[in-house]
Structures are given as C-alpha cells and as structure tokens.
Amino acid sequence: MDKTPLRVSITRDASQARSLLDPLRRSILAALQEPGSSSSVAATMGLPRQRLNYHVRALEAEGLLRHVEDRKKGNCLERVVRTEAQSHVIDPGILGSGWFVRRRGPQRSFSFGADELVAASCRTLNQLGSLLEADPQEISRIPSLSLETHIRFRSRDAEVAFATALRELLDSLIEQHHDEDATEGRTFRITIGGHLDPEG
C-alpha cells in the first residue's frame, strides 16, 4: 500500500538540497504530489519525456521521489512515482558554516537582534533534523509545541514592554518547572521569537 507523503521533510543531504533549489526539479516534485510518471509529467509541463525521465530518475535516486507501482501502458510498463514529502525545508547545517550553533546548553538569552532570531530558527531546524535523521516518519511523534500569533502594538514603547513582560513570565515558568536533577525528566529547548510582519 502506498504510504501517505510526509507533510514536511527537513533535508540534511547536500544533493537533495541542490535538487530542491533547481526550478525544474521543484516543478517536477510539485507535479508528483499525486502518483504519476515521467510521461504524465512531461505532458503536463510540455517538455520531452526523455528529459523529464532523467530528472525523475535522479529525484528518485536521491530519495525525493518513491516508486509506487509499475502500470501497464500498451506493451510497456510505466514506472509510477510520487513525492516523499509535501514540502521540504533545508537544514542550514548543510552549508557547513555552523555559525548558528555557537549557543548550546541551558543558557538563556534575550535579544532584539534579527541575527539572533535567525540563529535561533536555524538551531531549531538543525536539531529537529537530528531528531528525524533515524526515521523521518516520526515527525508527528516528536514531543513538541508551537505557537504562532499576531499582535499590533500601540507604540514602540509597548513593543519593549511586551518583550520585557514575556521574558519575566518565561523566567518565572522556568523557575517553577525546571529540575536539573530530574532523572526521568526530558529536556526541551524553548524558542520564542517575533519579527515585524511584512504584510502588516
């Protein structure tokens, strides 16, 4: 039975990342959200089947497409494939700079710098990628939480007041719930951030 594609995959492979950055291969992956073949995609995109077949084979070899079935078409068998994931995120760690991993461990930080927010977001993707490396199918089973919302502040002073109050609340919650010596406890990494909404 064909498995349902992952909702999202965190890509940690440089070859996969190159394919995801290639416009043609991205279009092929988009066209194969549902099972299809090189012929069906070629017809949809108006490109030669041989050209599409080369890229489809490469995407399958890289693990971005998976074989679903062989479908009889006339005297031939048509190889049917589909995407492994509905969407992909590239782990910043594959770029090799590692600048975002400087902060490790339980240290708390508070910053208004966008560079720190970028670094924190990169650390989140990198560490989730590490958790998923053994079995990408486990993404829905990783203990996690997320919150996303919008707020329109009355003034810049209100922005600072909100951030300060949020930090104080987080410090209070950590004091209540953190136990360094809990032998059966699990450690979570909490990242809270906000940025100017370009559409707001």
C-alpha positions in Angstrom: 0.0 0.0 0.0 1.3 3.5 -0.9 2.3 5.4 2.2 1.0 8.9 2.6 3.7 11.5 1.9 5.2 13.3 4.9 3.7 16.7 5.5 7.2 18.2 5.7 10.7 16.9 5.4 13.9 18.5 6.8 16.5 17.9 4.2 20.1 17.3 5.5 21.6 16.0 2.3 23.5 18.3 0.0 22.5 16.5 -3.1 18.8 16.7 -2.2 19.2 20.4 -1.4 20.7 21.1 -4.8 17.7 19.4 -6.4 15.3 21.4 -4.3 16.9 24.6 -5.4 16.6 23.6 -9.1 13.5 25.2 -10.6 12.7 22.4 -13.0 13.1 19.7 -10.3 10.9 21.7 -7.9 8.2 21.8 -10.6 8.5 18.0 -11.1 8.1 17.4 -7.4 5.1 19.7 -7.3 3.5 17.8 -10.2 4.1 14.5 -8.5 2.3 15.3 -5.2 -0.1 12.6 -6.6 1.3 9.4 -8.2 2.4 9.9 -11.8 5.1 9.0 -14.4 7.7 10.8 -16.5 5.2 10.7 -19.4 2.3 12.2 -17.4 4.6 15.0 -16.1 6.1 15.6 -19.5 2.6 16.0 -21.0 1.6 18.4 -18.2 4.7 20.5 -18.5 5.0 20.4 -22.3 8.6 19.0 -22.2 10.2 16.0 -23.8 9.6 12.7 -21.9 13.3 11.7 -22.2 14.3 15.0 -20.4 11.8 14.5 -17.7 12.7 10.9 -17.2 16.3 11.8 -16.5 15.3 14.2 -13.7 12.6 11.9 -12.3 15.1 9.1 -12.0 17.6 11.4 -10.3 15.0 12.6 -7.9 14.1 9.0 -7.1 17.7 8.1 -6.6 18.1 11.0 -4.1 15.1 9.8 -2.1 12.9 12.8 -3.0 10.5 10.5 -5.0 9.5 7.0 -4.3 8.3 4.2 -6.5 4.6 3.4 -6.1 3.8 0.8 -8.8 4.5 -0.3 -12.4 1.5 0.4 -14.5 0.9 -1.3 -17.9 0.6 1.1 -20.8 0.3 -0.6 -24.1 3.2 -3.1 -24.4 5.3 -1.2 -21.8 5.4 -0.9 -18.1 5.2 2.7 -16.9 7.0 3.5 -13.6 4.7 5.4 -11.3 6.3 7.6 -8.5 5.2 10.2 -6.1 6.9 12.7 -3.7 8.2 11.5 -0.3 7.0 14.8 1.3 4.5 17.5 0.5 7.1 20.2 1.3 10.8 20.4 2.2 12.9 22.6 4.4 16.6 22.7 4.0 18.7 22.3 7.3 21.0 25.3 7.4 23.7 23.0 8.8 24.5 21.5 5.4 26.0 24.9 4.4 28.8 24.0 6.8 29.4 27.4 8.4 27.8 26.3 11.7 27.7 30.0 12.9 24.3 29.4 14.4 25.4 26.6 16.7 27.5 28.7 19.0 24.9 28.8 21.8 24.4 25.4 23.3 23.1 24.1 26.6 20.6 25.6 29.0 21.8 29.3 28.8 19.1 31.9 28.5 19.4 34.7 26.1 17.3 37.8 25.4 18.0 39.9 22.3 16.3 42.4 20.0 18.7 41.5 17.1 17.2 39.9 14.0 20.5 37.9 13.6 19.9 36.2 16.9 16.4 35.3 15.8 17.8 33.8 12.6 20.3 31.8 14.5 17.7 30.5 16.9 15.5 29.5 14.0 18.4 27.7 12.4 19.2 25.8 15.6 15.6 24.7 15.7 15.7 23.3 12.2 19.1 21.7 12.7 18.1 20.0 15.9 14.7 18.8 14.6 16.7 17.4 11.6 18.9 15.5 14.0 15.8 14.0 15.8 14.3 12.9 12.4 17.5 11.5 10.9 16.9 8.0 12.1 13.2 7.9 11.0 11.6 10.8 9.1 8.2 9.2 9.6 8.5 10.0 13.3 8.0 13.8 12.8 4.4 13.7 14.1 5.5 11.8 17.2 8.3 14.1 18.4 7.2 15.8 21.7 7.0 19.4 20.7 4.9 22.6 21.0 4.5 25.7 18.8 2.6 28.9 19.0 2.1 31.5 16.2 0.0 34.6 16.5 -0.1 38.3 15.5 -0.2 41.4 17.7 -0.4 45.1 16.7 1.3 47.3 19.3 0.2 50.8 20.1 3.8 52.1 20.1 7.4 51.1 20.1 7.4 51.5 23.9 4.6 49.0 24.1 6.7 46.5 22.0 9.6 46.8 24.5 7.2 46.5 27.5 5.6 43.3 26.0 9.0 41.7 25.3 10.2 42.5 28.9 7.0 41.1 30.4 7.3 38.0 28.2 10.8 37.4 29.4 9.8 37.8 33.1 6.9 35.4 32.6 9.2 32.8 31.0 11.8 33.2 33.8 9.0 32.6 36.3 7.8 29.5 34.5 11.3 28.1 34.2 11.8 28.5 37.9 8.6 26.6 38.6 9.1 23.7 36.2 12.9 23.3 35.6 14.5 20.4 37.6 18.1 19.8 36.7 18.2 16.6 38.8 15.0 15.0 37.4 16.3 11.5 36.4 13.1 10.7 34.5 12.6 14.1 33.0 13.1 15.2 29.4 14.8 18.3 28.3 13.1 20.6 25.9 14.5 23.6 24.1 12.2 26.6 24.1 12.5 29.2 21.4 10.3 32.3 21.4 10.7 35.0 18.8 8.9 37.7 17.0 9.5 39.9 14.0 7.9 42.7 12.1 5.2 41.3 9.8 5.9 42.4 6.2 2.2 42.2 5.4 1.1 44.1 8.5 
